[in-house]
Amino acid sequence: MLSFRELARRLVADGIVEGITHQRVSKLAQDDPNFPPVTQIGRSKAVDYRAARPYFATRKSRQGQRTDLKQGPGQ
């Protein structure tokens, strides 16, 4: 079991993802119904790395586009 902070660090160290923060892991845990089961340990949340690794390895990143950089008509 790894805390979200340690999970983020290990996913990057193992080359599963290029970069991720523990805040992003937490947001995914809240919003994605396919996220592996989360266990509360004291004040921290933790996940089994054996379940999290395949989740992140197969997950498609859907980063948003910055709309403030796009040139609209008349700009």
C-alpha positions in Angstrom: 0.0 0.0 0.0 1.3 3.4 -0.9 0.1 6.9 0.0 -0.9 9.1 -2.9 2.3 11.1 -2.5 4.5 8.0 -2.6 2.3 6.5 -5.5 2.9 9.7 -7.6 6.7 9.5 -6.9 6.9 5.8 -7.7 4.9 6.0 -10.9 7.4 8.6 -12.2 10.4 6.7 -11.0 9.1 3.5 -12.7 8.5 5.3 -15.9 4.8 4.6 -15.9 3.9 8.3 -16.3 6.1 11.2 -17.3 4.9 13.3 -14.4 2.1 13.4 -11.9 1.4 15.0 -8.5 -0.3 13.6 -5.4 -3.0 16.2 -5.9 -3.8 14.8 -9.3 -3.8 11.2 -8.0 -6.3 12.4 -5.3 -8.5 14.1 -7.9 -8.5 10.9 -10.1 -9.5 8.9 -7.0 -12.4 11.2 -6.4 -13.7 11.5 -10.0 -12.8 8.3 -11.8 -15.0 5.3 -11.0 -12.3 3.0 -12.5 -9.7 4.1 -10.0 -8.4 1.3 -7.8 -9.9 0.9 -4.3 -8.6 3.5 -1.8 -7.9 2.7 1.8 -7.9 5.3 4.6 -4.8 4.9 6.8 -4.9 7.5 9.6 -5.2 10.9 7.8 -3.7 9.5 4.6 -5.3 7.7 1.7 -3.5 4.7 0.2 -3.8 2.4 -2.8 -2.3 -1.0 -3.6 0.5 -0.4 -6.2 -0.3 -3.7 -7.9 -3.8 -2.3 -8.8 -2.7 1.3 -9.4 0.2 0.5 -11.8 -2.0 -1.1 -14.6 -4.6 1.6 -14.1 -2.0 4.4 -14.8 -0.2 2.4 -17.5 -3.4 2.0 -19.6 -5.0 5.4 -18.8 -5.2 7.9 -21.6 -4.2 11.4 -20.5 -6.9 14.0 -21.5 -5.2 17.3 -20.7 -7.2 20.4 -21.5 -6.2 22.9 -24.0 -5.4 26.5 -23.1 -8.1 28.6 -24.7 -6.3 31.9 -23.8 -3.6 31.2 -26.4 -6.0 30.6 -29.3 -6.5 33.4 -31.8 -10.1 34.0 -32.4 -11.7 36.0 -35.3 -10.7 39.7 -35.2 -7.8 39.1 -32.8 
